[in-house]
Amino acid sequence: MLAHISPARSSGVNYYGSITVDYEHELAQLDEQGQIPLRTVAADDPTAGL
């Protein structure tokens, strides 16, 4: 019962245990070489060096 209280543990998994993925959205994020671009961080962000 407790596992179903928090959606954080199962938000991407549906009732049947399958993970749903939006392929079109994921493929749209790729660059020309088929790579996912690196994450960019602002230089003044305190977590930039982590």
C-alpha positions as CSV (number, residue, x, y, z in Angstrom):
1,M,0.0,0.0,0.0
2,L,2.8,2.5,0.8
3,A,4.5,2.0,-2.5
4,H,1.4,3.4,-4.3
5,I,1.2,6.6,-2.1
6,S,4.2,8.3,-3.7
7,P,4.1,8.8,-7.5
8,A,7.9,9.3,-7.4
9,R,8.6,5.6,-7.4
10,S,6.3,4.7,-10.3
11,S,5.4,7.8,-12.3
12,G,7.0,6.4,-15.5
13,V,5.7,2.8,-15.0
14,N,2.0,2.1,-15.8
15,Y,-0.3,-0.5,-14.2
16,Y,1.1,-3.4,-16.2
17,G,4.7,-2.6,-15.3
18,S,5.6,-1.2,-18.7
19,I,7.6,2.0,-19.0
20,T,6.1,4.5,-21.4
21,V,8.5,6.5,-23.6
22,D,7.7,9.3,-26.0
23,Y,10.0,8.2,-28.8
24,E,9.3,11.3,-31.0
25,H,10.3,13.6,-28.1
26,E,13.4,11.7,-27.3
27,L,14.6,11.5,-31.0
28,A,13.9,15.2,-31.4
29,Q,16.6,15.9,-28.7
30,L,19.4,14.3,-30.7
31,D,21.9,16.3,-32.7
32,E,23.1,15.6,-36.3
33,Q,25.4,12.7,-35.1
34,G,22.6,11.1,-33.1
35,Q,24.1,12.2,-29.8
36,I,22.3,13.8,-26.9
37,P,23.9,17.3,-26.4
38,L,25.8,18.0,-23.1
39,R,23.9,19.8,-20.5
40,T,24.8,23.5,-20.2
41,V,25.0,25.4,-16.9
42,A,25.2,29.1,-16.2
43,A,28.7,30.1,-15.0
44,D,27.2,31.9,-11.9
45,D,25.3,28.7,-10.9
46,P,26.6,27.5,-7.5
47,T,26.4,23.9,-8.6
48,A,28.3,24.5,-11.9
49,G,31.5,23.0,-10.5
50,L,29.9,19.8,-9.2
